[in-house]
Amino acid sequence: MDRLISTQQLADALGKAETLVLDASLHLPGAGRDAGGEFAAAHIPGAHFLDLASLHDPASSLPGKVPDSPRVAERLSTLGAGPDMHIVLYDDSDLHSACRAWYLLTVHGVDNVSVLDGGLGKWRAEGRPVESGDAVAPIAAPQTLGADRAFIRSKAEMLDNVSTHQEQVVDARDAGRFTGETVDTVHNLSGGHIPGAKNLPFTQLFAPDGTFLPRPRLADAFREAGIDPQRPVVTSCGSGVTASVLTFALTLLGAPSHALYDGSWSEWGADPATPKEQGPAQ
């Protein structure tokens, strides 16, 4: 199973009983976009709306915290996802949010999951068909899922890593927020970064058509940012969404050890007790 599939591969799989296509579009609050409304207006034929914005831990005050396994299993059940289905995720978002959905499902043990390279934008640019309306999915029996904590890092673990440096930290935010030159208006926090972190803006991993760069160029991007994909890596960003893009890219590269800091800057930057750095990565 390919983690990243082309528009042609998806076109060939559409209509097959074992293929479930999910729109995982998610937008920043200030974008002025309605992911659900846009899905209803135009989506890949047969697709269902994941509603990624609501798939988080409701008990947490932080945005987008990883939900528990029963919540993920329930959502997949309502979308008709059986245990043997191939789930294909796509988005029409500047955040490349299908990677976040991929991360959430993968963390909870859903293995047969792919991301559509180039998303809905590339699909439509090629003149491929779309349909409108809200599709009703047959309910499937809930799967028994379990979160693999090896792919998640807590604030306590990140604090320990500031001292031990056992894991490399790479931040997916833009350079302005990373260095502190600009404020983080998304989370209403000052800019800056976790001490020792490197900066690789997630936007640098894509070609102009929205597809991922070839794997050798992805590897070069990490190395140029000061990250060795063959050594343990933790990804971070503002709230865990675009860090998932880096995590997905590391998976494409076959990186042997990587995790995601779930709280990211929305947690770290809001805590006056956590150490912070400003300026370029050292």
C-alpha positions as CSV (number, residue, x, y, z in Angstrom):
1,M,0.0,0.0,0.0
2,D,1.4,3.4,-1.0
3,R,1.3,6.1,1.6
4,L,1.1,8.7,-1.2
5,I,-1.0,8.0,-4.2
6,S,-1.5,9.8,-7.5
7,T,-4.7,11.2,-8.9
8,Q,-4.6,8.4,-11.6
9,Q,-4.3,5.7,-8.9
10,L,-7.3,7.2,-7.1
11,A,-9.3,7.4,-10.3
12,D,-8.6,3.7,-11.0
13,A,-9.7,2.8,-7.4
14,L,-12.9,4.9,-7.4
15,G,-16.1,2.8,-7.1
16,K,-14.4,-0.2,-5.6
17,A,-16.0,-1.5,-2.5
18,E,-12.7,-1.6,-0.6
19,T,-11.9,2.1,-1.3
20,L,-13.2,4.8,1.0
21,V,-12.4,8.4,0.1
22,L,-12.5,11.1,2.8
23,D,-12.2,14.9,2.5
24,A,-9.9,16.0,5.3
25,S,-9.9,19.7,4.5
26,L,-9.2,22.0,7.5
27,H,-8.7,25.8,7.4
28,L,-7.4,28.3,9.8
29,P,-10.2,30.4,11.5
30,G,-9.0,33.5,9.8
31,A,-9.2,32.0,6.3
32,G,-12.9,32.7,6.0
33,R,-13.5,29.2,4.5
34,D,-16.2,26.6,5.3
35,A,-14.7,23.2,4.8
36,G,-18.1,21.5,5.1
37,G,-19.8,23.9,2.7
38,E,-17.1,23.6,0.2
39,F,-17.3,19.8,0.4
40,A,-21.1,19.9,-0.3
41,A,-20.4,22.2,-3.3
42,A,-17.8,20.0,-4.9
43,H,-15.9,16.9,-3.9
44,I,-14.4,13.8,-5.5
45,P,-17.2,11.4,-6.5
46,G,-18.2,9.0,-3.7
47,A,-16.2,10.9,-1.1
48,H,-17.4,11.6,2.5
49,F,-16.6,14.5,4.7
50,L,-14.3,13.6,7.6
51,D,-14.9,16.9,9.5
52,L,-11.3,17.0,10.7
53,A,-11.9,20.2,12.6
54,S,-14.1,18.3,15.1
55,L,-11.8,15.3,15.5
56,H,-9.8,16.3,18.6
57,D,-9.8,15.9,22.4
58,P,-12.8,17.9,23.7
59,A,-11.5,17.8,27.2
60,S,-8.4,19.8,26.3
61,S,-8.2,23.5,26.1
62,L,-5.5,23.2,23.4
63,P,-6.6,23.3,19.8
64,G,-6.4,20.0,17.9
65,K,-5.1,17.7,20.6
66,V,-5.1,14.0,19.6
67,P,-8.5,12.4,20.5
68,D,-8.8,9.1,22.2
69,S,-9.2,5.9,20.2
70,P,-13.0,5.4,20.9
71,R,-13.7,8.8,19.4
72,V,-11.6,8.0,16.3
73,A,-13.3,4.6,16.0
74,E,-16.8,6.1,16.3
75,R,-16.0,8.7,13.5
76,L,-14.7,6.0,11.2
77,S,-17.8,3.9,11.9
78,T,-20.2,6.7,10.9
79,L,-18.2,7.1,7.6
80,G,-18.6,3.4,6.8
81,A,-14.9,2.5,7.3
82,G,-14.5,-1.2,7.8
83,P,-11.2,-2.8,9.0
84,D,-10.2,-4.0,5.5
85,M,-10.9,-0.8,3.6
86,H,-8.3,1.4,1.9
87,I,-8.9,4.9,3.2
88,V,-7.7,7.7,0.8
89,L,-7.5,11.1,2.4
90,Y,-7.4,14.4,0.4
91,D,-7.9,18.1,1.1
92,D,-8.3,21.4,-0.5
93,S,-6.4,23.4,2.2
94,D,-3.3,25.5,2.4
95,L,-2.4,23.5,5.5
96,H,-2.3,20.2,3.5
97,S,-4.5,18.9,6.3
98,A,-4.9,15.4,4.8
99,C,-1.5,14.7,6.4
100,R,-3.0,15.6,9.8
101,A,-5.8,13.2,9.3
102,W,-3.3,10.5,8.2
103,Y,-1.4,11.1,11.4
104,L,-4.4,10.8,13.6
105,L,-5.6,7.6,12.0
106,T,-2.1,6.1,11.9
107,V,-1.5,6.9,15.6
108,H,-4.6,4.9,16.5
109,G,-3.5,1.9,14.5
110,V,-5.4,2.4,11.2
111,D,-2.8,1.1,8.7
112,N,-4.3,1.1,5.3
113,V,-4.4,4.8,4.8
114,S,-3.1,6.9,1.9
115,V,-2.9,10.6,1.1
116,L,-3.8,11.9,-2.4
117,D,-0.8,13.7,-3.8
118,G,-1.8,17.2,-4.9
119,G,-5.3,17.0,-3.3
120,L,-8.5,18.3,-4.8
121,G,-6.6,21.1,-6.5
122,K,-4.6,18.8,-8.7
123,W,-7.7,16.5,-9.3
124,R,-9.7,19.5,-10.6
125,A,-6.8,21.0,-12.5
126,E,-6.6,17.7,-14.5
127,G,-10.3,18.0,-15.4
128,R,-11.4,15.0,-13.3
129,P,-15.0,14.8,-12.2
130,V,-16.5,16.2,-9.0
131,E,-19.9,15.9,-7.5
132,S,-22.0,18.0,-5.1
133,G,-24.3,17.2,-2.2
134,D,-23.8,15.4,1.1
135,A,-23.2,11.7,0.7
136,V,-24.7,9.4,3.3
137,A,-22.3,6.6,4.4
138,P,-23.5,3.2,5.6
139,I,-22.6,2.7,9.3
140,A,-19.8,0.2,9.9
141,A,-19.1,-1.7,13.1
142,P,-16.7,0.3,15.2
143,Q,-13.1,-0.9,15.1
144,T,-11.0,-1.7,18.1
145,L,-8.3,0.9,18.0
146,G,-5.4,1.8,20.3
147,A,-3.1,4.8,20.4
148,D,0.6,4.2,19.9
149,R,2.2,6.7,22.3
150,A,5.6,6.1,20.6
151,F,4.4,8.6,17.9
152,I,3.3,11.3,20.4
153,R,5.4,13.6,22.6
154,S,4.2,15.4,25.7
155,K,5.4,18.7,27.1
156,A,7.2,16.9,29.9
157,E,9.0,14.7,27.3
158,M,10.0,17.8,25.3
159,L,11.3,19.5,28.4
160,D,13.4,16.5,29.2
161,N,14.7,16.6,25.6
162,V,15.8,20.2,25.9
163,S,18.4,18.9,28.4
164,T,19.3,15.5,26.8
165,H,19.0,16.4,23.1
166,Q,18.3,12.7,22.4
167,E,15.8,13.7,19.7
168,Q,16.1,16.4,17.0
169,V,13.3,18.9,17.0
170,V,12.0,20.4,13.7
171,D,9.4,23.2,13.6
172,A,7.1,23.4,10.6
173,R,6.1,27.1,11.1
174,D,7.2,30.0,8.9
175,A,10.5,31.6,9.7
176,G,9.0,34.8,11.1
177,R,7.1,33.0,13.9
178,F,10.0,30.6,14.5
179,T,12.5,33.3,15.0
180,G,10.2,35.6,16.9
181,E,10.4,38.3,14.3
182,T,6.6,38.1,14.0
183,V,3.9,37.2,16.6
184,D,1.9,34.1,16.3
185,T,-1.4,35.6,15.5
186,V,-3.0,32.2,15.0
187,H,-2.6,31.3,18.7
188,N,-2.2,34.9,20.1
189,L,1.3,34.2,21.3
190,S,4.8,35.7,21.0
191,G,7.0,34.1,18.4
192,G,10.0,31.9,19.2
193,H,10.8,28.3,19.4
194,I,11.8,25.4,21.6
195,P,15.5,25.6,22.4
196,G,17.6,23.7,20.0
197,A,14.8,23.3,17.4
198,K,15.5,23.6,13.7
199,N,13.1,25.3,11.2
200,L,11.7,23.7,8.1
201,P,8.5,25.5,6.9
202,F,6.1,22.8,5.7
203,T,5.5,24.8,2.5
204,Q,9.0,24.0,1.3
205,L,8.1,20.3,0.8
206,F,5.8,20.9,-2.1
207,A,6.0,21.6,-5.8
208,P,4.0,24.4,-7.4
209,D,1.1,22.0,-8.2
210,G,0.7,21.0,-4.6
211,T,2.4,17.6,-4.9
212,F,5.2,16.5,-2.6
213,L,8.7,17.0,-3.8
214,P,10.5,13.8,-5.0
215,R,11.9,11.9,-2.1
216,P,15.6,12.9,-2.8
217,R,14.6,16.5,-2.6
218,L,12.6,15.9,0.6
219,A,15.6,14.4,2.1
220,D,17.7,17.4,1.0
221,A,15.2,19.8,2.6
222,F,15.5,18.1,6.0
223,R,19.3,18.0,5.8
224,E,19.5,21.6,4.7
225,A,17.5,22.5,7.8
226,G,20.0,20.6,10.0
227,I,17.9,17.5,10.5
228,D,19.2,14.0,9.8
229,P,16.1,11.8,9.0
230,Q,18.1,8.7,10.1
231,R,18.3,9.9,13.6
232,P,15.3,10.3,16.0
233,V,13.1,13.4,15.1
234,V,10.2,15.2,16.8
235,T,8.1,17.5,14.7
236,S,6.3,20.6,16.0
237,C,4.4,23.6,14.7
238,G,1.6,25.8,16.1
239,S,-0.9,23.2,17.1
240,G,0.1,19.9,15.5
241,V,-1.5,20.3,12.1
242,T,1.4,21.3,9.8
243,A,3.9,19.3,11.9
244,S,1.9,16.3,10.6
245,V,3.1,17.3,7.1
246,L,6.7,16.9,8.2
247,T,5.9,13.7,10.0
248,F,4.3,12.3,6.8
249,A,7.3,13.4,4.7
250,L,9.6,11.6,7.2
251,T,7.5,8.5,6.8
252,L,7.9,8.7,3.0
253,L,11.6,8.9,3.6
254,G,11.6,5.7,5.7
255,A,12.8,7.6,8.8
256,P,13.3,5.0,11.5
257,S,12.2,7.0,14.5
258,H,10.0,10.1,14.5
259,A,7.1,11.5,16.6
260,L,5.0,14.6,16.9
261,Y,4.8,17.1,19.8
262,D,1.0,17.2,20.2
263,G,0.8,20.5,22.1
264,S,3.3,22.3,19.9
265,W,3.8,26.0,20.3
266,S,0.2,26.6,21.4
267,E,1.1,24.7,24.6
268,W,4.9,25.5,24.9
269,G,4.6,29.2,24.0
270,A,1.7,29.7,26.4
271,D,3.6,28.3,29.4
272,P,5.7,31.0,31.1
273,A,7.8,28.3,32.7
274,T,9.1,26.7,29.5
275,P,12.4,27.8,28.1
276,K,12.2,29.6,24.7
277,E,14.6,30.9,22.1
278,Q,14.3,33.6,19.5
279,G,16.4,34.2,16.4
280,P,17.6,31.7,13.8
281,A,18.2,28.1,14.6
282,Q,21.5,27.5,16.2
